[in-house]
């Protein structure tokens, strides 16, 4: 057999918590890649502390396994993928480097939103699908129902489904037979001798610099080779090549069809861009490998250090973090209330939460994170369309004609009895009902179009509450759509707080302005002077609340005497409060920004 015939490149896709990483653990044990003694914790490929704490996969993780069957020694390259919607871009990267995918479905939950999304993504990449039903040993497992769902929704033959328990290892070995039979071995893209490799991820290593994770589609790469990047046109020398076991394992050469890593001494991830093609050869204008679109953040928030002198530390931390997270984008911004910080772009609220926790844990920073907002498209008076990531960037009304907000296609899978509650929730968020389809007698999938601004706040929490925790959701970008939007400003003690500004629908502005003013009143501490809280659209004040001054009895020490003594002290106190009101500074706590997250309540 040729070497290529002995290689299988595949990934595991599933909804969150359906058992992808646990199944990967069993693969590592059964192939002897990691011994039971070396298995320090469950979900071995989830090496990040946050991954282990939250029990979710955040970053894709490749691993090479050796497997013997029928007298042949096979190379199995597995890529474990995240299941949460915020990290679907990680899934797309994995699919681009593989020929097949193992589809895992929980026997107790059945098909969920991300099950469908990831499966359709795999089919778009023409990958061979191996259907697997996991957790069959649980009392609530309903194997026949899940098989029927797979047949009805995805057209999968029930006889092809492998039923396993990844936790106990039951029937897991049957998956290896299916891998060898159903997943095709890799083949060169062309008959030429040139070398082409697709970068499907890149991370920053303290000792090695940037490590590019690659799939070789053509040729070979060895130490000392001169490679060129099709994106940057930069030439680089290969310092080390290797594969994943699951830690870095250097080797002499990476051949066609293999998955491994390349170290070139590059110091910034931007020089090893995900989706880029590395090549060597004599062809003048090589064609790039089919990569994937650049990751576009849709959710933005400001991150500021509580202590102003930590700004350089925050900048350095974000630079290092972005080296391991290509989806994170940031630029400097300043606020009157919060000082200097960064405007950061994320793929969703979970992505934002992960970044914040990593900054605080790994770099010891104390941060204020402003309420998230989405990107908007404005059409200027000259017809030019421009994206803005912050309400502060919105120009005066006479400089633009339209504001367009991002709309998403949202698919929600819910038990039948909660359909009414889900529809009510979506309609309250300006949702448009597009379709209702029954997966089976007791579950349905609803398709809505919703503004992203309505999703990122507290929509998922409300959805879980409305369905007793049974609903699952997936969403994808649809289009920027023209809407009647206005900028809502919040003024604290007469000063506009940019970090609390928001772009909202005109029909919601008055309610939200009043609600936020009341919430801020309960959050902001009293000072020795009166504090006014105002919500405004342009120059028009639409809501107002007042925080009364702290009362101090300045006459308590006086006993009897002339009344004028008390009047004099009270007058001095009044004048002092006026001065404080004019020059005093109001401290805005983190809770004030968190209040924006639940502004729909």
TAZI-V101165 format. One line per field, one symbol per residue. ss: DSSP state (H for helix, E for strand, - for the rest). psi: psi as a letter, one per 40 degrees, with the letter a starting at -180 (. if undefined). burial: b if it has 16 or more other C-alpha atoms within 10 Angstrom, else e. A space follows every 50 residues. Layout:
BEGIN
ss = ???
psi = ???
burial = ???
END
This chain:
BEGIN
ss = ---HHHEEEEEEEE-----HHHHHHHHHHH------------------HH HHHH------EEEEEEEEE--EEEEEEEEE----HHHHHHHHHHHH---E EEEEEE------HHHHHHHHHHHH---EEEEEEE--------HHHHHHHH HHHH---HHH-EE-E----E--HHHHHHHHHH------------EEEEEE EEEEE---EEEEEEEEEE-EEE---EEEE-----EEE--EEEEE---EEE E-EEE---EEEEE-----HHHH----EEEE------------------EE EEEEE--HHHHHHHHHHHHHHHHH----EEEEEEE---EEEEEEEE--HH HHHHHHHHHHHHH---EEE---EE-EEEEE----EEEE--HHH---HHHE EEEEEEEEEEEEEEEHHHHHHHHHHHHH---EEEEEEE----EEEEEEEE EHHHH---HHHHHHHH-----EEEEEEEEEEE--EEEEEEEE--EE-HHH -EEEE---HHHHHHHHHHHHHHH-------EEEEEEE--EEEEEEEE--- ------------HHHHHHHHHHHHHHHHHHHHH------HHHHHHHHH-- -
psi = hiddeehhhiihiiiheefdddddddddddeedhiddegdiigdegdhdd dddefihdiihiihihhhhfeihihhhhhhiieiddfddddddddeeiei hhhhhhdddahiddddddddddddefihhhhhhifeeidehgdddddddd dddefhhdeehhhihddeehedddddddddddhiiiiidieieihhhhhe ihihhddeahhhhihhehaihiheihiihddeehhihhdiiaahfeihhi idihiheihaihheehehddeghheihhiiaehdgihiihbiihhhiehi ihhihdhdeedddddddddddddegeehiiihiiiddeahaihihieadd ddddddddddddefihihhihiiiiihihideehhhhieiddehiideei dihhihiihhhhhiideeddddddddddffihhdihhhdadeiihhhihi hddddecfddddddddefeeiiiiiihcihhhigiihhihhhfehhhdee iihiideedddddddddddddedhiiaeihhhhihihbehheihihhiih hhgeedehhaaiddddddddddddddddddddeihhhhiddddddddfee .
burial = eeebebbbbbbbbbbbbbbbbbbbbbbbbbbebbeeeeeeeebbbbeeeb bbeeebbbbbbbbbbbbeeeeeebbbbbbbbbbbbbbbbbbbbbbbbbbb bbbbbbbbebbbbbbbbbbebbeebebbbbbbbbbbbeeebbbeebbbbb eeeeebeeeebbbbbbbebbebeebbebbbeebbbbebeeeeeebbbbbb bbbbeeeebbbbbbbbbbbbbbbeebbbbbeeeeebbbebbbbbbbeeeb eeebbbbbbbbbbbbbbbbebbbbbbbbbbeeeeeeebbebeeeeebbbb bbbbbbeeebbeebbebbbbbbbbbbbbbbeeeebebbebbbbbbbbbbb bbeebbebbeeeeebebbbbbbbbbbbbbbeeeeeeeebbbbebeeeeeb ebbbbbbbbbbbbbbbebbeebbebbeebebbeeeeebbbeebbbbbbbb bbbbbbbbbbeebbebbeeebbbbbeeeebebeebbbbbbbbbeebbbbb bbbbbeeebbebbbbbbbbbbeebbbbbbbbbbbbbbeeebbbbbbbeee eeeeeeeeeeeeeeebeeeeeebeeebeeebeeeebebebbbbbbbbeeb e
END
